[in-house]
Amino acid sequence: MQHDPMDPNFDDEALEPDGWMWVRGGDYVAGWRSAVDAATELKGAMEEAGIDNT
């Protein structure tokens, strides 16, 4: 079964920052930083293995 990345009940209005709950001191980009670090590590491993990632 193929996973559909877009939920058919997805509400794009939920992405509106004015509708979010903000918490003082919350690190809202920690997941983004982790993903960037993982991608950088993966890219380096692929280059070392001789895999073209262009």
mmJSON file of the N, C-alpha and C atoms, coordinates in Angstrom:
{"data_MODEL":{"atom_site":{
"group_PDB":["ATOM","ATOM","ATOM","ATOM","ATOM","ATOM","ATOM","ATOM","ATOM","ATOM","ATOM","ATOM","ATOM","ATOM","ATOM","ATOM","ATOM","ATOM","ATOM","ATOM","ATOM","ATOM","ATOM","ATOM","ATOM","ATOM","ATOM","ATOM","ATOM","ATOM","ATOM","ATOM","ATOM","ATOM","ATOM","ATOM","ATOM","ATOM","ATOM","ATOM","ATOM","ATOM","ATOM","ATOM","ATOM","ATOM","ATOM","ATOM","ATOM","ATOM","ATOM","ATOM","ATOM","ATOM","ATOM","ATOM","ATOM","ATOM","ATOM","ATOM","ATOM","ATOM","ATOM","ATOM","ATOM","ATOM","ATOM","ATOM","ATOM","ATOM","ATOM","ATOM","ATOM","ATOM","ATOM","ATOM","ATOM","ATOM","ATOM","ATOM","ATOM","ATOM","ATOM","ATOM","ATOM","ATOM","ATOM","ATOM","ATOM","ATOM","ATOM","ATOM","ATOM","ATOM","ATOM","ATOM","ATOM","ATOM","ATOM","ATOM","ATOM","ATOM","ATOM","ATOM","ATOM","ATOM","ATOM","ATOM","ATOM","ATOM","ATOM","ATOM","ATOM","ATOM","ATOM","ATOM","ATOM","ATOM","ATOM","ATOM","ATOM","ATOM","ATOM","ATOM","ATOM","ATOM","ATOM","ATOM","ATOM","ATOM","ATOM","ATOM","ATOM","ATOM","ATOM","ATOM","ATOM","ATOM","ATOM","ATOM","ATOM","ATOM","ATOM","ATOM","ATOM","ATOM","ATOM","ATOM","ATOM","ATOM","ATOM","ATOM","ATOM","ATOM","ATOM","ATOM","ATOM","ATOM","ATOM","ATOM","ATOM","ATOM"],
"id":[1,2,3,4,5,6,7,8,9,10,11,12,13,14,15,16,17,18,19,20,21,22,23,24,25,26,27,28,29,30,31,32,33,34,35,36,37,38,39,40,41,42,43,44,45,46,47,48,49,50,51,52,53,54,55,56,57,58,59,60,61,62,63,64,65,66,67,68,69,70,71,72,73,74,75,76,77,78,79,80,81,82,83,84,85,86,87,88,89,90,91,92,93,94,95,96,97,98,99,100,101,102,103,104,105,106,107,108,109,110,111,112,113,114,115,116,117,118,119,120,121,122,123,124,125,126,127,128,129,130,131,132,133,134,135,136,137,138,139,140,141,142,143,144,145,146,147,148,149,150,151,152,153,154,155,156,157,158,159,160,161,162],
"type_symbol":["N","C","C","N","C","C","N","C","C","N","C","C","N","C","C","N","C","C","N","C","C","N","C","C","N","C","C","N","C","C","N","C","C","N","C","C","N","C","C","N","C","C","N","C","C","N","C","C","N","C","C","N","C","C","N","C","C","N","C","C","N","C","C","N","C","C","N","C","C","N","C","C","N","C","C","N","C","C","N","C","C","N","C","C","N","C","C","N","C","C","N","C","C","N","C","C","N","C","C","N","C","C","N","C","C","N","C","C","N","C","C","N","C","C","N","C","C","N","C","C","N","C","C","N","C","C","N","C","C","N","C","C","N","C","C","N","C","C","N","C","C","N","C","C","N","C","C","N","C","C","N","C","C","N","C","C","N","C","C","N","C","C"],
"label_atom_id":["N","CA","C","N","CA","C","N","CA","C","N","CA","C","N","CA","C","N","CA","C","N","CA","C","N","CA","C","N","CA","C","N","CA","C","N","CA","C","N","CA","C","N","CA","C","N","CA","C","N","CA","C","N","CA","C","N","CA","C","N","CA","C","N","CA","C","N","CA","C","N","CA","C","N","CA","C","N","CA","C","N","CA","C","N","CA","C","N","CA","C","N","CA","C","N","CA","C","N","CA","C","N","CA","C","N","CA","C","N","CA","C","N","CA","C","N","CA","C","N","CA","C","N","CA","C","N","CA","C","N","CA","C","N","CA","C","N","CA","C","N","CA","C","N","CA","C","N","CA","C","N","CA","C","N","CA","C","N","CA","C","N","CA","C","N","CA","C","N","CA","C","N","CA","C","N","CA","C","N","CA","C","N","CA","C","N","CA","C"],
"label_alt_id":[null,null,null,null,null,null,null,null,null,null,null,null,null,null,null,null,null,null,null,null,null,null,null,null,null,null,null,null,null,null,null,null,null,null,null,null,null,null,null,null,null,null,null,null,null,null,null,null,null,null,null,null,null,null,null,null,null,null,null,null,null,null,null,null,null,null,null,null,null,null,null,null,null,null,null,null,null,null,null,null,null,null,null,null,null,null,null,null,null,null,null,null,null,null,null,null,null,null,null,null,null,null,null,null,null,null,null,null,null,null,null,null,null,null,null,null,null,null,null,null,null,null,null,null,null,null,null,null,null,null,null,null,null,null,null,null,null,null,null,null,null,null,null,null,null,null,null,null,null,null,null,null,null,null,null,null,null,null,null,null,null,null],
"label_comp_id":["MET","MET","MET","GLN","GLN","GLN","HIS","HIS","HIS","ASP","ASP","ASP","PRO","PRO","PRO","MET","MET","MET","ASP","ASP","ASP","PRO","PRO","PRO","ASN","ASN","ASN","PHE","PHE","PHE","ASP","ASP","ASP","ASP","ASP","ASP","GLU","GLU","GLU","ALA","ALA","ALA","LEU","LEU","LEU","GLU","GLU","GLU","PRO","PRO","PRO","ASP","ASP","ASP","GLY","GLY","GLY","TRP","TRP","TRP","MET","MET","MET","TRP","TRP","TRP","VAL","VAL","VAL","ARG","ARG","ARG","GLY","GLY","GLY","GLY","GLY","GLY","ASP","ASP","ASP","TYR","TYR","TYR","VAL","VAL","VAL","ALA","ALA","ALA","GLY","GLY","GLY","TRP","TRP","TRP","ARG","ARG","ARG","SER","SER","SER","ALA","ALA","ALA","VAL","VAL","VAL","ASP","ASP","ASP","ALA","ALA","ALA","ALA","ALA","ALA","THR","THR","THR","GLU","GLU","GLU","LEU","LEU","LEU","LYS","LYS","LYS","GLY","GLY","GLY","ALA","ALA","ALA","MET","MET","MET","GLU","GLU","GLU","GLU","GLU","GLU","ALA","ALA","ALA","GLY","GLY","GLY","ILE","ILE","ILE","ASP","ASP","ASP","ASN","ASN","ASN","THR","THR","THR"],
"label_asym_id":["A","A","A","A","A","A","A","A","A","A","A","A","A","A","A","A","A","A","A","A","A","A","A","A","A","A","A","A","A","A","A","A","A","A","A","A","A","A","A","A","A","A","A","A","A","A","A","A","A","A","A","A","A","A","A","A","A","A","A","A","A","A","A","A","A","A","A","A","A","A","A","A","A","A","A","A","A","A","A","A","A","A","A","A","A","A","A","A","A","A","A","A","A","A","A","A","A","A","A","A","A","A","A","A","A","A","A","A","A","A","A","A","A","A","A","A","A","A","A","A","A","A","A","A","A","A","A","A","A","A","A","A","A","A","A","A","A","A","A","A","A","A","A","A","A","A","A","A","A","A","A","A","A","A","A","A","A","A","A","A","A","A"],
"label_entity_id":["1","1","1","1","1","1","1","1","1","1","1","1","1","1","1","1","1","1","1","1","1","1","1","1","1","1","1","1","1","1","1","1","1","1","1","1","1","1","1","1","1","1","1","1","1","1","1","1","1","1","1","1","1","1","1","1","1","1","1","1","1","1","1","1","1","1","1","1","1","1","1","1","1","1","1","1","1","1","1","1","1","1","1","1","1","1","1","1","1","1","1","1","1","1","1","1","1","1","1","1","1","1","1","1","1","1","1","1","1","1","1","1","1","1","1","1","1","1","1","1","1","1","1","1","1","1","1","1","1","1","1","1","1","1","1","1","1","1","1","1","1","1","1","1","1","1","1","1","1","1","1","1","1","1","1","1","1","1","1","1","1","1"],
"label_seq_id":[1,1,1,2,2,2,3,3,3,4,4,4,5,5,5,6,6,6,7,7,7,8,8,8,9,9,9,10,10,10,11,11,11,12,12,12,13,13,13,14,14,14,15,15,15,16,16,16,17,17,17,18,18,18,19,19,19,20,20,20,21,21,21,22,22,22,23,23,23,24,24,24,25,25,25,26,26,26,27,27,27,28,28,28,29,29,29,30,30,30,31,31,31,32,32,32,33,33,33,34,34,34,35,35,35,36,36,36,37,37,37,38,38,38,39,39,39,40,40,40,41,41,41,42,42,42,43,43,43,44,44,44,45,45,45,46,46,46,47,47,47,48,48,48,49,49,49,50,50,50,51,51,51,52,52,52,53,53,53,54,54,54],
"pdbx_PDB_ins_code":[null,null,null,null,null,null,null,null,null,null,null,null,null,null,null,null,null,null,null,null,null,null,null,null,null,null,null,null,null,null,null,null,null,null,null,null,null,null,null,null,null,null,null,null,null,null,null,null,null,null,null,null,null,null,null,null,null,null,null,null,null,null,null,null,null,null,null,null,null,null,null,null,null,null,null,null,null,null,null,null,null,null,null,null,null,null,null,null,null,null,null,null,null,null,null,null,null,null,null,null,null,null,null,null,null,null,null,null,null,null,null,null,null,null,null,null,null,null,null,null,null,null,null,null,null,null,null,null,null,null,null,null,null,null,null,null,null,null,null,null,null,null,null,null,null,null,null,null,null,null,null,null,null,null,null,null,null,null,null,null,null,null],
"Cartn_x":[0.842,0.0,0.887,0.658,1.418,0.899,1.817,1.432,1.158,0.019,-0.327,0.151,1.15,1.7,0.742,-0.297,-1.229,-2.557,-2.906,-4.171,-5.304,-6.296,-7.404,-8.185,-8.059,-8.746,-7.834,-6.712,-5.743,-6.374,-6.172,-6.711,-5.539,-5.3,-4.137,-4.247,-5.425,-5.576,-4.916,-4.721,-4.083,-2.616,-2.07,-0.679,-0.509,-1.567,-1.511,-0.894,0.291,0.962,0.119,-0.791,-1.618,-2.56,-2.785,-3.668,-2.938,-1.648,-0.866,-0.799,-0.492,-0.254,1.259,1.737,3.167,3.481,4.539,4.947,6.315,6.416,7.696,8.77,9.894,11.008,10.926,9.844,9.7,10.673,11.311,12.242,11.485,11.006,10.139,10.889,12.198,12.945,13.894,13.763,14.647,14.535,13.328,13.136,13.775,13.664,14.275,15.792,16.37,17.818,18.241,17.5,17.825,17.765,16.759,16.62,17.765,18.157,19.278,20.563,20.79,21.994,22.005,20.86,20.77,21.017,20.467,20.665,22.126,22.783,24.195,25.033,24.712,25.445,25.219,23.988,23.673,24.389,24.399,25.081,26.564,27.199,28.603,28.859,28.007,28.155,27.989,27.032,26.835,28.032,28.603,29.794,30.959,31.154,32.228,32.028,30.787,30.484,30.522,30.735,30.8,29.441,28.422,27.067,26.837,26.447,26.175,24.813,24.798,23.548,23.114,23.48,23.066,21.727],
"Cartn_y":[-1.183,0.0,1.245,2.13,3.377,4.38,4.991,6.009,7.326,7.918,9.221,10.298,11.093,12.079,13.223,13.392,14.487,13.906,14.177,13.73,14.401,13.644,14.271,15.265,15.151,16.083,17.228,17.377,18.419,19.797,20.631,21.984,22.955,23.527,24.408,25.647,25.965,27.119,26.851,25.57,25.221,25.635,25.904,26.323,27.815,28.517,29.958,30.256,30.895,31.141,31.901,32.741,33.489,32.569,31.371,30.426,29.464,29.576,28.664,29.138,28.225,28.571,28.659,29.795,30.003,29.943,29.251,29.105,29.746,30.639,31.306,30.265,30.401,29.486,28.203,28.041,26.838,26.873,25.755,25.668,25.093,25.971,25.557,25.063,25.159,24.71,23.565,22.965,21.871,20.702,20.366,19.274,19.589,20.838,21.261,21.121,21.56,21.436,19.978,19.112,17.682,17.1,17.497,16.996,17.477,18.734,19.273,18.544,18.307,17.583,16.163,15.487,14.123,14.104,15.078,15.142,15.402,16.263,16.55,15.299,14.567,13.328,12.286,12.152,11.199,11.564,12.836,13.284,12.939,13.178,12.847,11.355,10.54,9.084,8.614,9.22,8.84,9.222,10.387,10.82,9.872,9.478,8.556,7.196,6.797,5.51,5.605,6.805,6.981,7.059,7.373,7.472,8.924,9.097,10.433,10.898,11.988,12.481,13.821,14.027,15.271,15.132],
"Cartn_z":[0.0,0.0,0.0,-0.915,-1.027,-0.007,0.723,1.705,0.984,1.266,0.695,1.669,1.274,2.196,2.519,1.712,1.964,2.434,3.654,4.218,3.463,2.999,2.264,3.122,4.445,5.34,5.77,5.086,5.413,5.259,6.251,6.238,6.17,4.998,4.839,5.71,6.183,7.071,8.423,8.77,10.037,10.036,8.87,8.775,9.009,9.214,9.423,10.794,10.834,12.118,13.135,12.686,13.633,14.406,13.893,14.561,15.474,15.58,16.405,17.835,18.717,20.118,20.304,20.698,20.891,22.38,22.717,24.11,24.272,25.234,25.487,25.775,25.116,25.324,24.506,23.744,22.914,21.749,21.482,20.358,19.175,18.314,17.224,15.995,16.004,14.839,15.17,16.34,16.731,15.751,15.349,14.393,13.052,12.638,11.383,11.462,12.569,12.747,12.709,13.368,13.375,11.97,11.201,9.834,8.951,9.114,8.325,8.683,9.97,10.398,9.837,9.879,9.351,7.84,7.126,5.674,5.337,6.111,5.888,6.116,7.18,7.477,6.383,5.925,4.863,3.571,3.236,2.019,2.079,3.229,3.386,3.248,3.831,3.738,2.298,1.59,0.192,-0.656,-0.408,-1.153,-0.888,0.378,0.727,0.063,-0.125,-0.763,-2.28,-2.815,-4.258,-4.928,-4.166,-4.713,-5.131,-6.402,-6.932,-6.414,-5.697,-5.134,-5.739,-7.001,-7.643,-8.309],
"occupancy":[1.0,1.0,1.0,1.0,1.0,1.0,1.0,1.0,1.0,1.0,1.0,1.0,1.0,1.0,1.0,1.0,1.0,1.0,1.0,1.0,1.0,1.0,1.0,1.0,1.0,1.0,1.0,1.0,1.0,1.0,1.0,1.0,1.0,1.0,1.0,1.0,1.0,1.0,1.0,1.0,1.0,1.0,1.0,1.0,1.0,1.0,1.0,1.0,1.0,1.0,1.0,1.0,1.0,1.0,1.0,1.0,1.0,1.0,1.0,1.0,1.0,1.0,1.0,1.0,1.0,1.0,1.0,1.0,1.0,1.0,1.0,1.0,1.0,1.0,1.0,1.0,1.0,1.0,1.0,1.0,1.0,1.0,1.0,1.0,1.0,1.0,1.0,1.0,1.0,1.0,1.0,1.0,1.0,1.0,1.0,1.0,1.0,1.0,1.0,1.0,1.0,1.0,1.0,1.0,1.0,1.0,1.0,1.0,1.0,1.0,1.0,1.0,1.0,1.0,1.0,1.0,1.0,1.0,1.0,1.0,1.0,1.0,1.0,1.0,1.0,1.0,1.0,1.0,1.0,1.0,1.0,1.0,1.0,1.0,1.0,1.0,1.0,1.0,1.0,1.0,1.0,1.0,1.0,1.0,1.0,1.0,1.0,1.0,1.0,1.0,1.0,1.0,1.0,1.0,1.0,1.0,1.0,1.0,1.0,1.0,1.0,1.0],
"B_iso_or_equiv":[0.0,0.0,0.0,0.0,0.0,0.0,0.0,0.0,0.0,0.0,0.0,0.0,0.0,0.0,0.0,0.0,0.0,0.0,0.0,0.0,0.0,0.0,0.0,0.0,0.0,0.0,0.0,0.0,0.0,0.0,0.0,0.0,0.0,0.0,0.0,0.0,0.0,0.0,0.0,0.0,0.0,0.0,0.0,0.0,0.0,0.0,0.0,0.0,0.0,0.0,0.0,0.0,0.0,0.0,0.0,0.0,0.0,0.0,0.0,0.0,0.0,0.0,0.0,0.0,0.0,0.0,0.0,0.0,0.0,0.0,0.0,0.0,0.0,0.0,0.0,0.0,0.0,0.0,0.0,0.0,0.0,0.0,0.0,0.0,0.0,0.0,0.0,0.0,0.0,0.0,0.0,0.0,0.0,0.0,0.0,0.0,0.0,0.0,0.0,0.0,0.0,0.0,0.0,0.0,0.0,0.0,0.0,0.0,0.0,0.0,0.0,0.0,0.0,0.0,0.0,0.0,0.0,0.0,0.0,0.0,0.0,0.0,0.0,0.0,0.0,0.0,0.0,0.0,0.0,0.0,0.0,0.0,0.0,0.0,0.0,0.0,0.0,0.0,0.0,0.0,0.0,0.0,0.0,0.0,0.0,0.0,0.0,0.0,0.0,0.0,0.0,0.0,0.0,0.0,0.0,0.0,0.0,0.0,0.0,0.0,0.0,0.0],
"pdbx_formal_charge":[null,null,null,null,null,null,null,null,null,null,null,null,null,null,null,null,null,null,null,null,null,null,null,null,null,null,null,null,null,null,null,null,null,null,null,null,null,null,null,null,null,null,null,null,null,null,null,null,null,null,null,null,null,null,null,null,null,null,null,null,null,null,null,null,null,null,null,null,null,null,null,null,null,null,null,null,null,null,null,null,null,null,null,null,null,null,null,null,null,null,null,null,null,null,null,null,null,null,null,null,null,null,null,null,null,null,null,null,null,null,null,null,null,null,null,null,null,null,null,null,null,null,null,null,null,null,null,null,null,null,null,null,null,null,null,null,null,null,null,null,null,null,null,null,null,null,null,null,null,null,null,null,null,null,null,null,null,null,null,null,null,null],
"auth_seq_id":[1,1,1,2,2,2,3,3,3,4,4,4,5,5,5,6,6,6,7,7,7,8,8,8,9,9,9,10,10,10,11,11,11,12,12,12,13,13,13,14,14,14,15,15,15,16,16,16,17,17,17,18,18,18,19,19,19,20,20,20,21,21,21,22,22,22,23,23,23,24,24,24,25,25,25,26,26,26,27,27,27,28,28,28,29,29,29,30,30,30,31,31,31,32,32,32,33,33,33,34,34,34,35,35,35,36,36,36,37,37,37,38,38,38,39,39,39,40,40,40,41,41,41,42,42,42,43,43,43,44,44,44,45,45,45,46,46,46,47,47,47,48,48,48,49,49,49,50,50,50,51,51,51,52,52,52,53,53,53,54,54,54],
"auth_comp_id":["MET","MET","MET","GLN","GLN","GLN","HIS","HIS","HIS","ASP","ASP","ASP","PRO","PRO","PRO","MET","MET","MET","ASP","ASP","ASP","PRO","PRO","PRO","ASN","ASN","ASN","PHE","PHE","PHE","ASP","ASP","ASP","ASP","ASP","ASP","GLU","GLU","GLU","ALA","ALA","ALA","LEU","LEU","LEU","GLU","GLU","GLU","PRO","PRO","PRO","ASP","ASP","ASP","GLY","GLY","GLY","TRP","TRP","TRP","MET","MET","MET","TRP","TRP","TRP","VAL","VAL","VAL","ARG","ARG","ARG","GLY","GLY","GLY","GLY","GLY","GLY","ASP","ASP","ASP","TYR","TYR","TYR","VAL","VAL","VAL","ALA","ALA","ALA","GLY","GLY","GLY","TRP","TRP","TRP","ARG","ARG","ARG","SER","SER","SER","ALA","ALA","ALA","VAL","VAL","VAL","ASP","ASP","ASP","ALA","ALA","ALA","ALA","ALA","ALA","THR","THR","THR","GLU","GLU","GLU","LEU","LEU","LEU","LYS","LYS","LYS","GLY","GLY","GLY","ALA","ALA","ALA","MET","MET","MET","GLU","GLU","GLU","GLU","GLU","GLU","ALA","ALA","ALA","GLY","GLY","GLY","ILE","ILE","ILE","ASP","ASP","ASP","ASN","ASN","ASN","THR","THR","THR"],
"auth_asym_id":["A","A","A","A","A","A","A","A","A","A","A","A","A","A","A","A","A","A","A","A","A","A","A","A","A","A","A","A","A","A","A","A","A","A","A","A","A","A","A","A","A","A","A","A","A","A","A","A","A","A","A","A","A","A","A","A","A","A","A","A","A","A","A","A","A","A","A","A","A","A","A","A","A","A","A","A","A","A","A","A","A","A","A","A","A","A","A","A","A","A","A","A","A","A","A","A","A","A","A","A","A","A","A","A","A","A","A","A","A","A","A","A","A","A","A","A","A","A","A","A","A","A","A","A","A","A","A","A","A","A","A","A","A","A","A","A","A","A","A","A","A","A","A","A","A","A","A","A","A","A","A","A","A","A","A","A","A","A","A","A","A","A"],
"auth_atom_id":["N","CA","C","N","CA","C","N","CA","C","N","CA","C","N","CA","C","N","CA","C","N","CA","C","N","CA","C","N","CA","C","N","CA","C","N","CA","C","N","CA","C","N","CA","C","N","CA","C","N","CA","C","N","CA","C","N","CA","C","N","CA","C","N","CA","C","N","CA","C","N","CA","C","N","CA","C","N","CA","C","N","CA","C","N","CA","C","N","CA","C","N","CA","C","N","CA","C","N","CA","C","N","CA","C","N","CA","C","N","CA","C","N","CA","C","N","CA","C","N","CA","C","N","CA","C","N","CA","C","N","CA","C","N","CA","C","N","CA","C","N","CA","C","N","CA","C","N","CA","C","N","CA","C","N","CA","C","N","CA","C","N","CA","C","N","CA","C","N","CA","C","N","CA","C","N","CA","C","N","CA","C","N","CA","C","N","CA","C"],
"pdbx_PDB_model_num":[1,1,1,1,1,1,1,1,1,1,1,1,1,1,1,1,1,1,1,1,1,1,1,1,1,1,1,1,1,1,1,1,1,1,1,1,1,1,1,1,1,1,1,1,1,1,1,1,1,1,1,1,1,1,1,1,1,1,1,1,1,1,1,1,1,1,1,1,1,1,1,1,1,1,1,1,1,1,1,1,1,1,1,1,1,1,1,1,1,1,1,1,1,1,1,1,1,1,1,1,1,1,1,1,1,1,1,1,1,1,1,1,1,1,1,1,1,1,1,1,1,1,1,1,1,1,1,1,1,1,1,1,1,1,1,1,1,1,1,1,1,1,1,1,1,1,1,1,1,1,1,1,1,1,1,1,1,1,1,1,1,1]
}}}
